Amino acid sequence: MPNEKNKLGRSLSDLLQDESLMAKVELIQHDRSFAQEELSLDKIVANPFQPRLTFDQDKLEELATSIREHGVFTPILVRKRGDIYQIVAGERRFRASKLAGKKTIPAIIQEFDDQEMGEIALIENVQRENLSPLEEAKAYSEMMTRYNYTQQQLANRVGKSRPYIANIMRLRQLPPKVQEALESKKVSVGHARILVGLDEDEALTYIEQIEQKGLSVRETERLVNKKKPINKTLSPNELKEKALREKLNTKVQVAKGEIKIKYSSQEELEKILKDLLK
């Protein structure tokens, strides 16, 4: 078994080759052999690949109170670009330090490429459950497109199972108003997964019943399934639709000499085209 000194002596790029990426980042942040500097908060900006769109203000205030009393124990990670420093990991500490009235923050400066920046930002948020389900799904979709990952490769990188990745990404197929209901927590992820594939009006009808009757996920599933044919033999077109849906992870319609494929962003379109050309 290699000793810890040898492990710590490896280059940053070596550390980042491991699938346990966030564990290595945390090792860097907590190991005293990495030089720390007190950086001015005015010279620090967010990670340009940060997938999180919103921050819990109450939790930031709690962290700011702790920082006022005890300071920042774990330095943030940054990379230098010109005269500014981009956050790699630790944006909550950065934001809370500003709220606490601090002028500087302890930081470790290392070089990271864009792929490492994007992966670390995603993994930090996913592991700490700070992303909303749709933010998480969007981040996974962008990573698969940007780095040409398969679902299994992405699952390995973020420490999730492949079915988990597939199920989360399917949430992007929900109609816009259903996505809004999920974001506002009118329905849970479990409820939303059952509504994938329904048109917007039908899904909103179920959401109204979920809210009014307090339906559980299981009750909602039974209600939706009552509307679906049981043990139906699929037509040739339906079999083709099913195969394409599974391959492309999006809504597909095959009818009247046409194949209609639904996508919600340019990144998702590029991923679909890559999958079709494999």
C-alpha positions as CSV (number, residue, x, y, z in Angstrom):
1,M,0.0,0.0,0.0
2,P,1.5,3.4,-1.0
3,N,2.3,5.7,1.9
4,E,0.4,9.0,2.3
5,K,3.5,11.1,1.5
6,N,3.8,9.5,-1.9
7,K,0.1,10.1,-2.5
8,L,0.4,13.7,-1.5
9,G,3.5,14.1,-3.7
10,R,1.6,13.3,-6.9
11,S,0.9,16.2,-9.3
12,L,-2.6,17.8,-9.3
13,S,-3.2,16.4,-12.8
14,D,-2.4,12.9,-11.5
15,L,-4.9,13.3,-8.7
16,L,-7.6,14.5,-11.0
17,Q,-7.3,11.3,-13.2
18,D,-9.0,9.3,-10.5
19,E,-12.8,8.7,-10.6
20,S,-12.9,9.7,-6.9
21,L,-12.3,13.3,-8.1
22,M,-14.0,15.1,-5.2
23,A,-12.1,13.0,-2.6
24,K,-8.9,14.2,-4.1
25,V,-10.0,17.8,-4.2
26,E,-10.9,17.6,-0.5
27,L,-7.5,16.1,0.2
28,I,-5.8,19.1,-1.5
29,Q,-7.9,21.5,0.5
30,H,-7.1,19.9,3.9
31,D,-3.5,19.0,3.4
32,R,-1.2,21.7,4.9
33,S,1.6,21.0,2.4
34,F,-0.3,23.0,-0.2
35,A,0.5,26.7,0.1
36,Q,-2.4,29.0,1.1
37,E,-2.8,32.7,0.4
38,E,-5.1,35.3,1.7
39,L,-6.8,36.6,-1.5
40,S,-8.9,39.7,-1.7
41,L,-12.6,38.9,-2.3
42,D,-12.7,41.6,-4.9
43,K,-10.4,39.7,-7.1
44,I,-12.3,36.4,-7.0
45,V,-15.2,35.4,-9.4
46,A,-17.4,32.4,-9.6
47,N,-16.6,29.2,-11.5
48,P,-17.7,29.9,-15.1
49,F,-19.0,26.3,-15.2
50,Q,-21.0,26.5,-11.9
51,P,-24.2,24.5,-12.5
52,R,-26.0,25.9,-9.5
53,L,-28.3,28.8,-10.3
54,T,-29.7,29.6,-6.8
55,F,-28.2,29.6,-3.3
56,D,-30.2,29.1,-0.1
57,Q,-30.0,32.5,1.5
58,D,-30.8,31.3,5.0
59,K,-27.9,28.7,4.9
60,L,-25.5,31.4,3.6
61,E,-26.5,33.6,6.5
62,E,-25.8,30.7,8.9
63,L,-22.4,30.1,7.4
64,A,-21.7,33.8,7.4
65,T,-22.4,33.9,11.2
66,S,-19.9,31.0,11.7
67,I,-17.3,32.8,9.6
68,R,-17.7,36.0,11.6
69,E,-17.0,34.0,14.8
70,H,-14.5,31.4,13.7
71,G,-13.2,32.4,10.3
72,V,-12.9,30.1,7.2
73,F,-11.3,26.8,8.2
74,T,-11.2,25.2,4.8
75,P,-9.5,27.2,2.0
76,I,-11.3,27.6,-1.3
77,L,-9.7,26.3,-4.5
78,V,-9.0,28.8,-7.3
79,R,-7.2,29.1,-10.6
80,K,-5.6,32.3,-11.8
81,R,-6.7,34.0,-15.0
82,G,-5.0,37.3,-15.6
83,D,-5.5,39.5,-12.6
84,I,-8.5,37.5,-11.2
85,Y,-9.1,34.2,-9.6
86,Q,-11.9,31.8,-10.7
87,I,-13.4,29.6,-8.0
88,V,-12.9,25.9,-8.5
89,A,-14.5,24.7,-5.3
90,G,-15.9,26.7,-2.3
91,E,-18.4,29.2,-3.7
92,R,-20.6,29.0,-0.7
93,R,-17.6,30.0,1.6
94,F,-16.8,32.8,-0.8
95,R,-20.4,34.2,-0.8
96,A,-20.7,33.8,3.0
97,S,-17.4,35.5,3.6
98,K,-18.8,38.5,1.7
99,L,-21.9,38.5,3.8
100,A,-19.8,38.3,6.9
101,G,-18.0,41.5,5.9
102,K,-14.7,39.9,5.3
103,K,-12.1,41.4,2.9
104,T,-10.0,38.3,2.2
105,I,-10.4,34.5,2.2
106,P,-7.8,31.7,2.5
107,A,-7.3,30.1,-0.9
108,I,-5.1,27.4,-2.6
109,I,-4.1,28.4,-6.1
110,Q,-3.7,25.6,-8.6
111,E,-4.0,25.2,-12.4
112,F,-7.1,23.4,-13.7
113,D,-8.3,23.0,-17.2
114,D,-11.9,23.7,-18.2
115,Q,-13.0,20.1,-18.0
116,E,-11.7,19.7,-14.5
117,M,-13.4,23.0,-13.5
118,G,-16.7,21.8,-14.8
119,E,-16.5,18.3,-13.3
120,I,-15.4,19.6,-9.9
121,A,-18.2,22.2,-9.7
122,L,-20.8,19.6,-10.6
123,I,-19.5,16.9,-8.2
124,E,-19.2,19.3,-5.3
125,N,-22.8,20.4,-5.7
126,V,-24.2,16.9,-6.4
127,Q,-22.4,15.3,-3.5
128,R,-23.7,18.0,-1.1
129,E,-27.2,17.9,-2.6
130,N,-27.2,21.6,-3.3
131,L,-28.5,21.4,-6.9
132,S,-32.2,21.3,-7.8
133,P,-33.1,18.2,-9.8
134,L,-33.4,20.2,-13.0
135,E,-30.1,22.0,-12.4
136,E,-28.6,18.6,-11.9
137,A,-30.2,17.1,-15.1
138,K,-29.0,20.2,-17.1
139,A,-25.4,19.8,-15.8
140,Y,-25.3,16.1,-16.6
141,S,-26.6,16.8,-20.1
142,E,-24.0,19.5,-20.7
143,M,-21.2,17.3,-19.4
144,M,-22.2,14.4,-21.7
145,T,-22.3,16.8,-24.7
146,R,-19.1,18.7,-23.8
147,Y,-16.9,15.7,-22.9
148,N,-18.7,13.0,-25.0
149,Y,-19.4,10.9,-22.0
150,T,-21.7,7.9,-22.0
151,Q,-24.2,7.7,-19.1
152,Q,-22.0,5.0,-17.5
153,Q,-18.8,7.1,-17.8
154,L,-20.6,10.1,-16.3
155,A,-22.1,7.9,-13.5
156,N,-18.5,6.8,-12.6
157,R,-17.2,10.4,-12.5
158,V,-19.9,11.7,-10.2
159,G,-20.4,8.6,-8.0
160,K,-23.9,7.8,-9.1
161,S,-25.5,4.8,-10.7
162,R,-26.3,4.8,-14.4
163,P,-30.1,4.3,-13.8
164,Y,-30.0,7.3,-11.5
165,I,-28.3,9.5,-14.2
166,A,-30.9,8.3,-16.8
167,N,-33.9,9.0,-14.6
168,I,-32.7,12.5,-13.6
169,M,-32.0,13.4,-17.2
170,R,-35.5,12.3,-18.2
171,L,-36.9,15.2,-16.1
172,R,-35.8,17.5,-18.9
173,Q,-38.5,16.0,-21.1
174,L,-41.2,17.4,-18.8
175,P,-43.3,20.2,-20.3
176,P,-42.2,23.7,-19.1
177,K,-45.1,24.2,-16.6
178,V,-44.5,20.8,-15.1
179,Q,-40.8,21.7,-14.7
180,E,-41.9,24.9,-12.9
181,A,-44.0,22.8,-10.5
182,L,-41.0,20.6,-9.8
183,E,-38.7,23.6,-9.2
184,S,-41.2,25.2,-6.9
185,K,-41.5,21.8,-5.0
186,K,-45.2,21.5,-5.7
187,V,-44.3,17.9,-6.7
188,S,-41.4,15.7,-5.8
189,V,-38.9,14.1,-8.2
190,G,-40.7,10.8,-7.7
191,H,-44.0,12.4,-8.8
192,A,-42.4,14.2,-11.7
193,R,-40.8,11.0,-13.1
194,I,-44.3,9.4,-13.4
195,L,-45.5,12.4,-15.4
196,V,-42.7,12.2,-18.0
197,G,-44.2,11.5,-21.4
198,L,-47.6,13.1,-20.6
199,D,-48.7,16.2,-22.4
200,E,-48.7,19.4,-20.4
201,D,-52.4,19.8,-19.8
202,E,-52.8,16.1,-18.7
203,A,-49.7,16.4,-16.4
204,L,-51.0,19.6,-14.8
205,T,-54.3,17.9,-14.1
206,Y,-52.5,15.2,-12.1
207,I,-50.4,17.8,-10.3
208,E,-53.6,19.5,-9.2
209,Q,-54.8,16.2,-7.7
210,I,-51.5,15.6,-6.1
211,E,-51.7,19.0,-4.3
212,Q,-55.4,18.8,-3.4
213,K,-55.4,15.2,-2.2
214,G,-51.8,14.9,-1.0
215,L,-51.3,11.9,-3.2
216,S,-48.2,9.8,-2.5
217,V,-45.9,8.8,-5.4
218,R,-47.3,5.2,-5.4
219,E,-50.9,6.6,-5.4
220,T,-50.1,8.9,-8.3
221,E,-48.5,6.0,-10.2
222,R,-51.6,3.9,-9.8
223,L,-53.8,6.8,-10.9
224,V,-51.7,7.5,-14.0
225,N,-51.5,3.8,-14.9
226,K,-55.3,3.5,-14.9
227,K,-55.3,5.7,-17.9
228,K,-52.7,3.5,-19.7
229,P,-53.5,0.3,-21.6
230,I,-52.2,-2.8,-19.7
231,N,-50.2,-5.5,-21.6
232,K,-50.7,-3.7,-24.9
233,T,-48.9,-5.3,-27.8
234,L,-46.7,-2.5,-29.3
235,S,-47.1,-1.7,-33.0
236,P,-44.0,-1.7,-35.2
237,N,-43.8,2.1,-35.0
238,E,-44.2,2.0,-31.2
239,L,-41.4,-0.5,-31.0
240,K,-39.2,1.9,-33.1
241,E,-40.2,4.8,-30.9
242,K,-39.3,2.8,-27.7
243,A,-35.9,1.8,-29.1
244,L,-35.1,5.4,-30.1
245,R,-36.3,6.8,-26.8
246,E,-34.0,4.5,-24.9
247,K,-31.0,5.2,-27.2
248,L,-31.5,9.0,-27.3
249,N,-33.0,9.5,-23.8
250,T,-35.6,11.9,-25.2
251,K,-39.2,11.9,-26.5
252,V,-39.5,10.4,-30.0
253,Q,-42.6,10.1,-32.3
254,V,-42.6,7.9,-35.4
255,A,-45.6,8.4,-37.7
256,K,-46.7,9.1,-41.3
257,G,-43.2,8.9,-42.8
258,E,-41.7,11.2,-40.2
259,I,-39.5,10.8,-37.1
260,K,-40.0,13.7,-34.6
261,I,-37.3,14.0,-31.9
262,K,-37.8,16.5,-29.0
263,Y,-34.9,18.5,-27.6
264,S,-34.8,21.4,-25.2
265,S,-31.4,23.0,-25.9
266,Q,-28.6,23.3,-28.4
267,E,-26.4,21.1,-26.2
268,E,-29.0,18.4,-26.1
269,L,-29.4,18.5,-29.9
270,E,-25.7,18.1,-30.3
271,K,-25.7,15.1,-28.0
272,I,-28.7,13.5,-29.9
273,L,-26.8,14.0,-33.2
274,K,-23.7,12.3,-31.8
275,D,-25.7,9.4,-30.5
276,L,-27.5,9.0,-33.9
277,L,-24.1,8.9,-35.7
278,K,-22.5,6.3,-33.4
